[in-house]
């Protein structure tokens, strides 16, 4: 079993997908999670590359958020598109990262990701509330590399 396959159980993956649905229920924002073993690139650059590969830069309001995890490298990145980065408080991504990291340090990866998703969803709801014509622009499934 690879590091990626062993990182989360199928049940934990479903809990993360459910958290994405909850977080996106009241916002036009989009949240994705991508998990891979490792990368030769700098993690920030790889997260940006994955963001584009998943076509997250094509949302109507530029308000997508990617949670990128490199399991073997023990690194993660939260990448927000330009629309959300214009409106969130300057320390928002760091405080979200801290919430996740506290769980990760205890080995509770699923809860860290869930809490990061829900925190991002609350902020998205504040700046990008759900509109009657909103549609789910991106898959809620966890992508893996």
C-alpha positions, 0 to 999 in steps of 0.5 A: 500500500502506498503512502497516499493510499494509507494516509486516509481510510475510505471512511476518512475520505468520505468525511472530508468530502462531506466537510467540503459539501458542508463548507460549500453549501452556503458559499459560491466558493470551491474547495478541493483537496489533493494528496500525493506522496511527494514532489521534487518541486517546492511545495508552494509551486507544486500546489499552484501547478495542481491548482491549475491542473484541476482547473481551479483557476477557472471559477466564476469568482476566482474563489477556489481554495486548494488544500495540497498535502505531500504525505511523504514530505510531511508538507501541506499548502493552502492555496487560495485564488486571487478573488479570495486572497483580495478579501480575506484577512492577511493572517487568514491562511496562516491561522487556517494552517495553524489549526490544521498543523495542530491536528497533524502533529497529533497524527489526526490528519483527517480532522486537520483537513476537515477543520481547514475545510470548514474554516475556509468555508466560513470565510468564503461564506462571509465574502462569497455568499451562496447565490440562487444561480450558483452551481458546484463548479468543481468536483468535491472528490479528493484528487490524488497524484 
